[in-house]
């Protein structure tokens, strides 16, 4: 059995391309349809109702493209709206970034103390905490919102003193709490992994949710017999859509994906907001 249909991936912006990069690395024959809602990014400071509405609109647009699996690469959507999307998306597997990262963290903490860093909405929702403590109630979870990390990444300040100071400011408390494993609970954060690892030290495990999400997708497709047999997938066989061309777009996309995008489609925001408006208001 095989399934040559594409995998749908969406995020509030370009950070979800870190998930796409891992999908390509693990399954180079797969095609991806990616949607980055750059016109309404970031989702992190929005109300839960708005996050659910935006997430469902993103999902429904990709569902129209006959995808075989849907990935909510946005940590904020995965934390707040994944169940809502699953209820409204039928007959298609849906994978978020929270549970794969939580599973990986429970297997890597020796001290039974895990830190989670992410947007304010991700930390406030507590989805990582619930997932980890469902898997292992003995693990203490410490959440820390890091609102400066996303703009630092998007400004390209990956190796800068300002970034190092921000890392120290946000993560010092987690180290003082004795955490020996930290989940990077935002798809932007893998680009800061060098600065973060230098501060926390090699004894602290960093869990990249993008990597473990891609592994989850691979496991599901293997179980379903739905891996693509073709080798014509990958970057050249995939589609990349955004709702707005932000400043430094191509540079940022290349940083997240690890490769340049040759073709980018612009989706009118009006088309996106019309997706299943009735469901979004329920």
N, C-alpha and C positions, 0 to 999 in steps of 0.2 A: 504494500500500500504506500501511496505517496500523495502529496497535495502541493500543487505548484502555486496556489494562491499566495498573495503576500501576507506578511505580518503587519498589522497596524500599530503604530506607536504614536502617542501624543504627549505633549508637555505644554506648560504655559508659555514656554519660550524655547530656547535652543539647548538648554541643559540636558534634555532627554536624548540628545545626540550621543551622550556618553553611554547610554544604554544601547543605542544603535551600534556604536563602535564595538561593544562586547558581543552583540548578536552576530555581527559580521565576522568577528574573530572566531567564535565558536561554530557558526554555521555559514560559511562563506557562499554557499549556494542559494541561500534564501534571499528573497526580495522583500524590501521594506517600503511601506507607505508611511511617511512621517508628517505629522502636523504640529507646527509650533505656533501657538496663539500669541505671537509677539505683539500684536496690537493691544492686548489686554494684560500682558505680563507686567508685574508678577501677580500670581494668585494669592501669595502668602498673607497679604494684609486684608483680604476680602472676608466678608461674612460667610458662614458655612452655607447658607442658602445660595449665595452667589457662586461659590465654588462648586456646589452640586450642579447648578444650572450650566455653568461654563463647561464642566467636565462632561456632562451628558451631551452637550452640543458638539464638543470635540469628538466624542465617541461615535455619535450618530453619523457624522460626516464620513468617518473612516468606515463605518459599517456599510455605507452605500457603495464602497469600492470592493465588496466581496472579499473581505479579509478572512483568514482562517483562525486568527487569534488576535486579541486586542491587549496592548500593553499600556497601562496608565503610568507613564514614566515620571509623572509629576508626583513628588512626595506629598505635596499639599492635597492634591486630589485623592491620592491613595489613602491618606490619613483620614480624610473627611467624607469622601463621596464614593468610595469603591463599591460598597454594598448597594448604594443607590443606582450606580451605573449597571451593576450586575443584574439588578431587578428589571432594568429597562432594556438590556441587551440579551436577547434570547439566542440559544443554540450556538454561541460562540464563546470559547474560553476567554476569561478576563484575568490578567495578571497585573498586580500592583507591585510597588517596590518595597512595601513595608515588611510583609511576611518573609520574603527571601532573606532580607537583611537581618531580621530578627532571628531566624533560624541559624544563620551563620554566626551571629554574636553569641548565642547560647552555647555554641560548640567551641568557642575560643576564649571565653573568660574563665580564668583559673580562680580569681578572687570572688567570683559571683557578683561583680559590680560592673555594670555596663553604662556608658554614657551615650546619649543621643544628641546630635547637633543638627539643627535644621532651621526652617523659617519659624516665625512666631506661630503661624497657624498649625504647622506640623507638630510643634512641641505642645501647643495648647490642646490639640486634639487627643494627645496621649495614645495614639494608635500603636506606636512602637512599644510603649510600656505594657499595654494590654497584651500585645502579641508575645512579647518576651515572657511575661509572667504567666501566660497561659501555657507556654511551652515548659517553663521552669519557674514555679512560684518562689523558689529560694533566691532568685537573682534580684538584686536591687538595681533599679534603673534611675538614672539622673539625666534629666533633659535640660538642654541649654539652647535657647534661641540665639542665633548669630546673624543678626540682620545686616551687618556690614559685609559679610562674605560675598554675597551675590554681586553687589556693585563693584567690589574689588576685583572679582573675576572678570566682569564685563568691561572694566577699565584696563584690563590687561596687567594688573599689578600683582602678578603671581610671585615674583621674586623681588619684593620691595620691603623696606623697613616698616612702612605703614601696615602692610599685611602681617608681618611678624608681630607687631605690637597688638594688632587686632586678635591674632591667634592666642597670644598670651593673655589678653584681657578676657576672652571668652572661655578658654580651656583651663586656666589655672584652677578654677573651682572644681572641675571634674577630677583633676589630678589630686587635689587635696581630699576629695571624697574617696580616693583609692581605686578609681576605675582603671581597669587594665584592658578594656576593649571599648572603642568608640565607633559608633555607627555614623557614617557620613550620610545624614538624612536629607540630602538635597543633591540633585544631579549636577549642580555647579561645583560641589565641593571636591570631587576627585581632582580637579585642576589645582587645588590647594594642598594636595596630599603631601608634597615635599615639605612645605612650610609647617604643616601640622605635625608630620612625623618628626621633624627636627626638634620641635618643641616638646612633644610628649615622650620622645625616646623610643628606642626599638623594642622595649618590653611591652609597650602598649600596642595592641592590635588595632588596626584601622580596617573597618568593614566597609567596603565600597558596595552600596546597594545595587549599583548598575551591573556589576559583575554577577552578583548572585541572582538578580532578576533574569539576566540572560540565561544563566544555567537553569533556572526554573522553566523558562520558555522551552529550552532545549529538551528538558525532561518530559514536559507535557507533550510536545510534538512527537517525541520518540515513542511515548506510551500510546499515542493515538495513531501511530504509523503515518504521520502527516508531514514528515520532513520532505523537503523538495529534493528530487533526485538530480535536478539540473545543476550545471555549473555556470549558468548564465545569469545568476543573481548578483548579489553584492552591490557595490556602489553604482555601477553603470546600469543595473537593471531595476533600480529603485526610484521612488518619487519622493521629493521633499517639498513640502508646502508650508507657507507662513502667511499670517494675516497682515503683516506689515514688515517693510524692510527697515530694520533699525540701523542706527549708526554702527559702523564697523561690523556689519553683518557677516560678510564673507570671512573676515579674520576670526571672528568669534566662532563661526560654524566650523572652520578648519581646526581651531583649538579643541573644541569639544569632540569632533569626529575623528581627529587625527589624519584628516585628508580633506582636500578642497572639494567643494560641490560645483559640478559643472552646470547643473540645471536646477533652478529654484522657481517654484510656481507661487504666484500670489493669489490667495483666496480672499475674495471680498468678504469683509466682516459681516455684511448684511446677509450673505448666504449662510454663514455659520450661525448667526443668531436666529435664523428661521428654522434651524434644525429642531424638529420635535418640540416646538414651543409649548404645546399643551402638556407633554410629559414633564418638561422642566418646571412648570408651575405647580405641579401636583405636590 
